[in-house]
């Protein structure tokens, strides 16, 4: 499972369970997906407002960076 897939699972679970909205598709809804993932990359979220250990924060940051890299690759496909 890729980092982006894990983010998409979380985003779509939250959309459907909490807000009753349909799931997003990373290609069809690229801009909205990108905004959602970028919003989850703040230092406060990645560190749990300083509650997570340095190792956990580093792991979460690396996962987020991997997801952004995947989104960048998808963006290149979409604009090609």
Biotite code that builds the C-alpha atoms (Angstrom):
import biotite.structure as struc

atoms = struc.array([
    struc.Atom([0.000, 0.000, 0.000], chain_id="A", res_id=1, res_name="UNK", atom_name="CA", element="C"),
    struc.Atom([1.413, 3.365, -0.969], chain_id="A", res_id=2, res_name="UNK", atom_name="CA", element="C"),
    struc.Atom([1.444, 6.485, 1.160], chain_id="A", res_id=3, res_name="UNK", atom_name="CA", element="C"),
    struc.Atom([-1.051, 8.162, -1.153], chain_id="A", res_id=4, res_name="UNK", atom_name="CA", element="C"),
    struc.Atom([-3.383, 5.165, -0.910], chain_id="A", res_id=5, res_name="UNK", atom_name="CA", element="C"),
    struc.Atom([-3.319, 5.431, 2.889], chain_id="A", res_id=6, res_name="UNK", atom_name="CA", element="C"),
    struc.Atom([-4.123, 9.146, 2.686], chain_id="A", res_id=7, res_name="UNK", atom_name="CA", element="C"),
    struc.Atom([-6.929, 8.480, 0.191], chain_id="A", res_id=8, res_name="UNK", atom_name="CA", element="C"),
    struc.Atom([-8.389, 5.804, 2.481], chain_id="A", res_id=9, res_name="UNK", atom_name="CA", element="C"),
    struc.Atom([-8.404, 8.280, 5.374], chain_id="A", res_id=10, res_name="UNK", atom_name="CA", element="C"),
    struc.Atom([-9.837, 11.132, 3.301], chain_id="A", res_id=11, res_name="UNK", atom_name="CA", element="C"),
    struc.Atom([-12.581, 8.992, 1.798], chain_id="A", res_id=12, res_name="UNK", atom_name="CA", element="C"),
    struc.Atom([-13.469, 7.381, 5.128], chain_id="A", res_id=13, res_name="UNK", atom_name="CA", element="C"),
    struc.Atom([-13.837, 10.809, 6.711], chain_id="A", res_id=14, res_name="UNK", atom_name="CA", element="C"),
    struc.Atom([-15.859, 12.108, 3.744], chain_id="A", res_id=15, res_name="UNK", atom_name="CA", element="C"),
    struc.Atom([-18.275, 9.192, 3.773], chain_id="A", res_id=16, res_name="UNK", atom_name="CA", element="C"),
    struc.Atom([-18.591, 8.414, 7.473], chain_id="A", res_id=17, res_name="UNK", atom_name="CA", element="C"),
    struc.Atom([-18.448, 11.899, 8.955], chain_id="A", res_id=18, res_name="UNK", atom_name="CA", element="C"),
    struc.Atom([-19.817, 14.077, 6.163], chain_id="A", res_id=19, res_name="UNK", atom_name="CA", element="C"),
    struc.Atom([-21.855, 11.648, 4.044], chain_id="A", res_id=20, res_name="UNK", atom_name="CA", element="C"),
    struc.Atom([-20.050, 12.709, 0.863], chain_id="A", res_id=21, res_name="UNK", atom_name="CA", element="C"),
    struc.Atom([-19.010, 10.496, -2.042], chain_id="A", res_id=22, res_name="UNK", atom_name="CA", element="C"),
    struc.Atom([-15.380, 9.340, -2.226], chain_id="A", res_id=23, res_name="UNK", atom_name="CA", element="C"),
    struc.Atom([-12.790, 11.255, -4.185], chain_id="A", res_id=24, res_name="UNK", atom_name="CA", element="C"),
    struc.Atom([-10.818, 9.806, -7.069], chain_id="A", res_id=25, res_name="UNK", atom_name="CA", element="C"),
    struc.Atom([-7.199, 10.921, -7.203], chain_id="A", res_id=26, res_name="UNK", atom_name="CA", element="C"),
    struc.Atom([-7.338, 11.491, -10.975], chain_id="A", res_id=27, res_name="UNK", atom_name="CA", element="C"),
    struc.Atom([-10.847, 12.885, -11.428], chain_id="A", res_id=28, res_name="UNK", atom_name="CA", element="C"),
    struc.Atom([-10.654, 15.035, -8.287], chain_id="A", res_id=29, res_name="UNK", atom_name="CA", element="C"),
    struc.Atom([-6.934, 15.798, -8.348], chain_id="A", res_id=30, res_name="UNK", atom_name="CA", element="C"),
    struc.Atom([-7.143, 19.415, -7.156], chain_id="A", res_id=31, res_name="UNK", atom_name="CA", element="C"),
    struc.Atom([-9.359, 18.596, -4.187], chain_id="A", res_id=32, res_name="UNK", atom_name="CA", element="C"),
    struc.Atom([-7.232, 15.578, -3.249], chain_id="A", res_id=33, res_name="UNK", atom_name="CA", element="C"),
    struc.Atom([-4.079, 17.693, -3.475], chain_id="A", res_id=34, res_name="UNK", atom_name="CA", element="C"),
    struc.Atom([-5.604, 20.331, -1.199], chain_id="A", res_id=35, res_name="UNK", atom_name="CA", element="C"),
    struc.Atom([-6.673, 17.699, 1.337], chain_id="A", res_id=36, res_name="UNK", atom_name="CA", element="C"),
    struc.Atom([-3.253, 16.040, 1.449], chain_id="A", res_id=37, res_name="UNK", atom_name="CA", element="C"),
    struc.Atom([-1.405, 19.366, 1.610], chain_id="A", res_id=38, res_name="UNK", atom_name="CA", element="C"),
    struc.Atom([-3.593, 20.433, 4.531], chain_id="A", res_id=39, res_name="UNK", atom_name="CA", element="C"),
    struc.Atom([-2.557, 17.300, 6.430], chain_id="A", res_id=40, res_name="UNK", atom_name="CA", element="C"),
    struc.Atom([1.117, 18.228, 6.104], chain_id="A", res_id=41, res_name="UNK", atom_name="CA", element="C"),
    struc.Atom([1.253, 21.024, 8.642], chain_id="A", res_id=42, res_name="UNK", atom_name="CA", element="C"),
    struc.Atom([3.786, 20.686, 11.462], chain_id="A", res_id=43, res_name="UNK", atom_name="CA", element="C"),
    struc.Atom([0.943, 20.691, 13.980], chain_id="A", res_id=44, res_name="UNK", atom_name="CA", element="C"),
    struc.Atom([-0.791, 17.741, 12.350], chain_id="A", res_id=45, res_name="UNK", atom_name="CA", element="C"),
    struc.Atom([2.362, 15.760, 11.600], chain_id="A", res_id=46, res_name="UNK", atom_name="CA", element="C"),
    struc.Atom([3.638, 16.162, 15.170], chain_id="A", res_id=47, res_name="UNK", atom_name="CA", element="C"),
    struc.Atom([0.261, 15.833, 16.877], chain_id="A", res_id=48, res_name="UNK", atom_name="CA", element="C"),
    struc.Atom([0.738, 19.351, 18.297], chain_id="A", res_id=49, res_name="UNK", atom_name="CA", element="C"),
    struc.Atom([4.072, 18.215, 19.732], chain_id="A", res_id=50, res_name="UNK", atom_name="CA", element="C"),
    struc.Atom([2.601, 15.130, 21.399], chain_id="A", res_id=51, res_name="UNK", atom_name="CA", element="C"),
    struc.Atom([4.281, 12.570, 19.118], chain_id="A", res_id=52, res_name="UNK", atom_name="CA", element="C"),
    struc.Atom([7.880, 11.493, 19.575], chain_id="A", res_id=53, res_name="UNK", atom_name="CA", element="C"),
    struc.Atom([10.539, 12.656, 17.142], chain_id="A", res_id=54, res_name="UNK", atom_name="CA", element="C"),
    struc.Atom([10.598, 9.193, 15.553], chain_id="A", res_id=55, res_name="UNK", atom_name="CA", element="C"),
    struc.Atom([6.835, 9.100, 15.051], chain_id="A", res_id=56, res_name="UNK", atom_name="CA", element="C"),
    struc.Atom([6.823, 12.644, 13.701], chain_id="A", res_id=57, res_name="UNK", atom_name="CA", element="C"),
    struc.Atom([9.656, 11.774, 11.297], chain_id="A", res_id=58, res_name="UNK", atom_name="CA", element="C"),
    struc.Atom([7.758, 8.689, 10.101], chain_id="A", res_id=59, res_name="UNK", atom_name="CA", element="C"),
    struc.Atom([4.553, 10.682, 9.600], chain_id="A", res_id=60, res_name="UNK", atom_name="CA", element="C"),
    struc.Atom([6.492, 13.412, 7.763], chain_id="A", res_id=61, res_name="UNK", atom_name="CA", element="C"),
    struc.Atom([8.164, 10.875, 5.469], chain_id="A", res_id=62, res_name="UNK", atom_name="CA", element="C"),
    struc.Atom([4.781, 9.287, 4.708], chain_id="A", res_id=63, res_name="UNK", atom_name="CA", element="C"),
    struc.Atom([3.371, 12.708, 3.850], chain_id="A", res_id=64, res_name="UNK", atom_name="CA", element="C"),
    struc.Atom([6.355, 13.517, 1.630], chain_id="A", res_id=65, res_name="UNK", atom_name="CA", element="C"),
    struc.Atom([5.900, 10.186, -0.166], chain_id="A", res_id=66, res_name="UNK", atom_name="CA", element="C"),
    struc.Atom([2.231, 11.003, -0.780], chain_id="A", res_id=67, res_name="UNK", atom_name="CA", element="C"),
    struc.Atom([3.160, 14.432, -2.148], chain_id="A", res_id=68, res_name="UNK", atom_name="CA", element="C"),
    struc.Atom([5.731, 12.809, -4.446], chain_id="A", res_id=69, res_name="UNK", atom_name="CA", element="C"),
    struc.Atom([3.038, 10.457, -5.743], chain_id="A", res_id=70, res_name="UNK", atom_name="CA", element="C"),
    struc.Atom([0.710, 13.405, -6.305], chain_id="A", res_id=71, res_name="UNK", atom_name="CA", element="C"),
    struc.Atom([3.453, 15.207, -8.218], chain_id="A", res_id=72, res_name="UNK", atom_name="CA", element="C"),
    struc.Atom([3.829, 12.159, -10.481], chain_id="A", res_id=73, res_name="UNK", atom_name="CA", element="C"),
    struc.Atom([0.066, 12.040, -11.075], chain_id="A", res_id=74, res_name="UNK", atom_name="CA", element="C"),
    struc.Atom([0.091, 15.757, -11.865], chain_id="A", res_id=75, res_name="UNK", atom_name="CA", element="C"),
    struc.Atom([2.738, 15.131, -14.531], chain_id="A", res_id=76, res_name="UNK", atom_name="CA", element="C"),
    struc.Atom([0.509, 12.426, -16.048], chain_id="A", res_id=77, res_name="UNK", atom_name="CA", element="C"),
    struc.Atom([-2.496, 14.753, -16.067], chain_id="A", res_id=78, res_name="UNK", atom_name="CA", element="C"),
    struc.Atom([-0.724, 17.655, -17.733], chain_id="A", res_id=79, res_name="UNK", atom_name="CA", element="C"),
    struc.Atom([1.102, 15.517, -20.322], chain_id="A", res_id=80, res_name="UNK", atom_name="CA", element="C"),
])
